[in-house]
Amino acid sequence: MSSIYGEFEPRLNYIMGLLTTELESYDRLKFEETGEHIYEHMSARIKSDESMREKCRRKGLPENAHSALCVLQDAIGVRVVCAFRDDIYGILEHIRNIPFVEIVEEIDYIRHAKANGYRSYHLVLASKARFEDPEGNLPGRFFIEVQLRTIAMDSWASLEHKMKYKKDIRNQELIEAELKRCADELASCDVSMQTIRNLIRESSLS
């Protein structure tokens, strides 16, 4: 069976590379200016053929490139993990000014956490490309899902994801309450660490 992305698959890697290269360049610039990196690490992926087909089936969509790239918006995924909350919003402002992307959706789960305690900043970007998309648009339009998190948010989300798929768990409500408590405590630590950083910066300027 051929890839659900068809002829567009190699183009997805090109588009993903444009954004990650732009963010890497911004990180280098911030390091030259301040001596600090704007993020700790970044990961990027193309959703696997199997995962995308499964999502199409779950959504009742045809298993083709149009569904994967024009209807759904997470074929390309980029996650940026920062040390401090303010750096997330710094990267966000930079993304707003990147000429080859536009923000088509954004949700601030940092200031407005999910009920289970999950925190992250979610974006869906539409990237302009110098080749056609599955709808025949030129320049093409391809979506990128972006998540911006602190180290604490990323660690919590990773552990919660692993435990979410365990079967036959007893005390489900207690476990969910404990996860929420941990998420809130980590969020409080993020705020404290940002405050400490600000105090250090202010003292170095005086």
Salt bridges, closest charged atoms under 4 A:
GLU7 OE1 - ARG11 NH2 3.73
GLU22 OE2 - HIS94 NE2 2.80
ASP27 OD2 - HIS37 ND1 2.86
GLU33 OE1 - LYS30 NZ 3.59
GLU36 OE1 - ARG197 NH2 2.77
GLU36 OE1 - ARG201 NH2 2.87
ASP49 OD2 - ARG53 NE 3.02
GLU54 OE1 - ARG58 NH2 3.27
GLU63 OE1 - ARG53 NH1 3.05
GLU63 OE2 - ARG57 NH1 3.27
ASP74 OD2 - LYS47 NZ 3.48
ASP74 OD2 - LYS55 NZ 2.79
ASP87 OD1 - ARG197 NH1 3.11
GLU93 OE2 - ARG96 NE 3.13
GLU102 OE2 - ARG141 NH2 3.56
GLU106 OE1 - ARG96 NH2 2.95
ASP108 OD2 - ARG111 NH1 3.63
GLU135 OE2 - HIS66 NE2 3.00
ASP154 OD1 - ARG149 NH1 2.84
GLU178 OE1 - ARG181 NH2 2.73
ASP184 OD1 - ARG119 NH2 3.14
ASP184 OD2 - LYS180 NZ 2.70
GLU185 OE2 - ARG181 NH1 2.68
